[in-house]
């Protein structure tokens, strides 16, 4: 089965303090997305689509793209490599982008920018997250079961395996029904492990609601068929029409669209649970931990000595 891995890499990484998507973190300078690509290809994926800012093209080709284009899929074919640009040129003509706006319009906008390259079942992930080997195998198998329209899937991680000791994180808290299907995703913005060992959504007074460690959360690891692009397009246009004049920070988020489609009965999403430890670099202080964990995986034989060999 042909399937595409779509990687959202146009984010600025403002909290991290640098361009974390291209920060060499592996034993041989591998960047985090190389692990996702490696895992996806051995799971069966055949295409990789990078969503980047236009000025990142040469850098991305030199760091990942040229090497990847020489790789083979599990079936022995050449890996197809595509580059989609997330910038304001893809914004509909009816909307005038405020001159002060710098950031792109979020994950719905990002995925829409890849539309021309994706004609097969696909997954979409963040560039700066490590998802785990088994997650790619599981979601690849699930992609083959999806109907052409109205069905999707996602990998849900235990909240306790996705927080950072260096600050708060935003996670999509998933509400899952008894059939293992997603009911809704609630974007929760200030999750943090506290000194008492509990995970809270920190409020202004320093306290906040407590979440169970095994609460499933979305790390933007979604699987769909190309049917979704029509829904993305309509939702993004509605988002822009509703923006107050001069708004420069609002983002159009994929979990919000998915929740709305579920509420309207237009989409069902199966939740594939993973007990693996997710890790990523939300904060610069996370770097040392991620580097250490990746080295352990190489030492254990999960990955070869170098991903670029």
C-alpha positions in Angstrom: 0.0 0.0 0.0 1.3 3.4 -0.9 1.2 5.9 1.9 2.6 9.3 2.6 4.3 10.7 5.6 3.6 14.5 5.9 5.9 16.3 8.2 5.0 19.8 9.5 8.4 21.6 9.8 7.6 25.2 9.2 7.1 26.2 12.9 9.4 28.7 14.4 10.1 26.9 17.7 9.8 30.2 19.6 9.8 28.6 23.1 12.8 26.4 22.2 14.9 29.4 21.3 16.1 28.3 17.9 15.2 26.2 14.9 14.7 23.0 16.7 13.5 21.2 13.5 17.1 21.2 12.2 19.0 20.8 15.5 21.3 17.8 15.2 20.4 15.7 18.2 21.3 12.1 17.4 24.7 10.4 17.9 25.8 11.4 14.4 24.0 14.7 14.2 20.6 13.2 13.1 17.7 15.6 13.5 14.5 14.3 15.2 12.5 14.0 12.0 15.0 11.6 10.6 13.9 9.1 13.2 10.3 9.4 12.2 11.3 9.0 8.5 13.4 5.9 9.3 10.5 4.4 11.3 7.9 5.3 8.6 9.9 3.8 5.7 10.5 0.5 7.5 6.8 0.4 8.4 5.8 0.6 4.7 5.4 4.3 3.8 6.5 5.3 0.3 6.5 9.1 0.2 7.7 11.9 2.4 6.3 15.4 2.2 8.1 18.2 4.0 6.0 21.3 4.9 8.6 24.1 5.3 9.1 27.8 4.9 10.5 28.5 1.4 13.8 29.7 2.8 14.4 26.3 4.4 14.4 24.4 1.1 18.2 24.3 0.6 18.9 23.5 4.2 16.3 20.7 4.3 17.6 19.2 1.1 21.2 19.2 2.4 20.3 17.8 5.8 17.7 15.2 4.8 16.3 15.4 1.3 19.2 14.4 -0.9 20.0 11.4 1.3 16.3 10.4 1.6 15.9 10.5 -2.2 18.5 7.8 -2.5 16.7 5.6 0.0 14.5 2.7 -1.0 11.0 1.9 0.3 10.2 -1.5 1.9 9.1 -2.7 -1.6 12.4 -1.6 -3.2 11.2 1.5 -5.0 12.7 4.9 -4.7 11.3 7.1 -1.9 9.3 10.0 -3.3 10.3 13.3 -1.7 8.2 16.5 -2.0 8.5 20.0 -0.5 5.4 22.0 0.3 5.7 25.7 1.3 3.7 27.2 4.2 3.7 30.9 3.6 1.1 33.6 3.0 1.0 33.0 -0.7 -1.4 30.1 -0.1 -3.9 32.2 1.8 -7.2 32.8 -0.1 -7.4 36.1 -2.0 -10.4 37.3 -0.1 -8.2 37.7 3.1 -5.6 40.4 3.5 -2.9 39.3 5.9 -2.0 42.0 8.4 1.4 43.5 7.8 2.4 42.8 11.4 1.7 39.1 11.1 4.8 36.9 11.1 3.6 33.4 12.1 1.8 31.0 9.7 -1.8 30.2 10.4 -1.4 26.9 12.3 -1.7 23.2 11.5 -4.8 23.3 9.3 -3.1 25.8 7.1 0.1 23.7 7.1 -1.6 20.6 6.0 -3.5 22.4 3.3 -0.2 23.5 1.8 0.6 19.8 1.1 -2.6 19.1 -0.8 -1.1 19.0 -4.3 1.4 16.3 -3.2 -0.9 13.9 -1.3 -3.1 11.5 -3.3 -2.9 8.5 -1.1 -3.6 7.6 2.6 -1.3 9.7 4.8 -0.2 10.5 8.3 0.7 14.0 9.4 3.2 14.5 12.2 5.3 17.3 13.9 8.9 17.6 12.9 10.2 18.0 16.4 8.6 15.0 18.1 9.8 11.4 18.5 6.9 9.0 18.3 8.3 5.5 18.6 8.9 2.6 16.2 5.7 0.7 16.9 3.5 3.7 16.5 4.3 3.9 12.8 3.8 0.2 12.2 0.4 0.4 13.9 -0.9 3.4 12.1 0.3 2.2 8.7 -1.7 -1.0 9.2 -4.7 1.1 10.3 -4.5 3.4 7.2 -5.2 0.3 5.0 -8.5 -0.1 6.7 -9.8 3.4 6.3 -12.7 4.1 4.0 -12.1 6.6 1.2 -14.1 9.2 3.2 -15.4 9.9 6.7 -12.8 7.8 8.6 -9.5 8.7 10.2 -7.2 7.4 12.9 -4.7 8.8 15.4 -2.1 7.6 17.9 -2.8 8.6 21.5 -0.1 8.8 24.1 -0.3 8.6 27.9 -0.1 12.2 29.2 2.6 11.3 31.7 4.9 10.3 28.8 4.5 13.7 27.1 5.1 16.4 29.7 8.3 18.4 30.3 9.9 19.2 33.6 11.1 22.5 32.2 7.8 24.2 31.7 4.1 23.9 30.7 3.1 22.2 27.5 0.0 22.2 25.3 -1.6 18.9 24.6 -4.8 17.8 22.9 -6.6 15.9 25.7 -8.6 13.1 24.1 -12.0 11.9 25.2 -12.4 8.3 23.9 -15.6 6.3 24.0 -16.1 2.6 24.9 -15.6 1.5 21.3 -12.1 3.1 21.2 -13.3 6.0 19.0 -12.5 9.6 19.5 -15.3 11.8 20.9 -13.5 15.1 21.1 -10.1 16.7 21.6 -9.7 19.5 24.1 -6.7 21.7 23.6 -5.2 22.2 27.1 -2.5 24.8 27.3 -0.6 24.7 30.6 0.0 21.1 31.5 2.9 20.5 33.9 4.1 17.8 36.4 4.0 19.4 39.8 6.1 18.8 43.0 3.4 16.6 44.5 3.7 14.2 41.5 0.4 15.2 39.9 -0.1 16.7 36.4 -2.1 19.9 36.4 -3.4 22.4 33.9 -1.7 25.3 35.7 -3.9 28.4 36.2 -2.9 31.9 37.1 -2.9 31.2 40.8 -0.5 28.3 40.4 -3.2 25.6 41.0 -5.4 23.8 38.4 -7.3 20.7 37.4 -5.5 17.4 37.9 -5.2 14.9 35.0 -4.6 11.2 35.4 -1.2 10.0 34.1 -2.7 7.7 31.6 -5.0 10.3 30.1 -4.7 9.9 26.3 -3.4 13.0 24.5 -2.8 13.8 20.9 0.7 14.6 19.7 -0.5 15.6 16.2 0.0 12.0 14.9 -3.1 11.7 12.6 -4.0 9.4 9.7 -6.5 10.2 7.0 -7.4 9.7 3.3 -7.2 12.7 0.9 -10.9 13.2 1.4 -9.9 15.4 4.4 -8.5 18.2 2.2 -11.9 19.5 1.2 -12.9 19.8 4.8 -9.5 21.5 5.6 -10.1 24.1 2.9 -13.6 25.0 4.0 -12.7 25.2 7.6 -9.7 27.4 7.0 -11.7 29.8 4.9 -14.4 30.0 7.6 -11.6 30.6 10.2 -10.2 33.5 8.1 -13.6 35.1 7.6 -14.2 35.1 11.3 -10.9 36.7 12.3 -11.1 40.2 13.7 -9.4 42.8 11.6 -5.7 43.2 12.5 -5.5 39.8 14.4 -1.9 38.6 14.1 -1.6 35.5 16.3 -4.7 33.3 16.0 -4.0 29.8 14.6 -6.3 27.4 12.8 -5.7 24.0 14.6 -6.2 20.6 13.2 -7.7 19.1 16.4 -10.4 21.7 16.4 -11.4 20.8 12.9 -11.4 17.1 13.8 -13.6 17.8 16.8 -16.1 19.7 14.8 -16.3 17.0 12.1 -16.9 14.4 14.8 -19.6 16.5 16.4 -21.4 16.8 13.0 -21.2 13.1 12.4 -19.0 13.5 9.3 -15.9 11.8 10.7 -15.0 8.9 12.9 -11.5 8.6 14.3 -10.1 5.4 15.8 -7.6 5.9 18.7 -4.5 3.7 18.6 -3.0 3.7 22.1 0.7 3.9 22.6 2.4 3.4 26.0 5.8 4.4 24.5 7.5 7.4 25.9 7.1 10.3 23.5 9.8 12.9 23.6 10.4 16.2 21.9 12.1 19.5 22.4 9.5 22.0 23.6 12.2 23.8 25.6 15.9 24.1 25.0 16.5 22.4 28.4 14.8 19.3 27.0 17.7 18.8 24.6 20.0 16.8 26.9 17.2 14.4 27.8 16.3 13.8 24.2 19.9 13.2 23.3 20.4 10.7 26.1 17.2 8.8 25.2 18.2 8.6 21.5 21.6 7.2 22.4 20.0 4.5 24.5 17.9 3.5 21.5 20.9 3.2 19.2 22.8 1.3 21.9 19.9 -1.1 22.2 19.9 -1.8 18.5 16.5 -0.2 17.8 18.4 2.0 15.3 21.6 1.3 13.4 24.8 3.1 14.4 23.9 5.9 11.9 20.6 6.7 10.2 22.5 8.1 7.3 24.7 5.0 6.5 
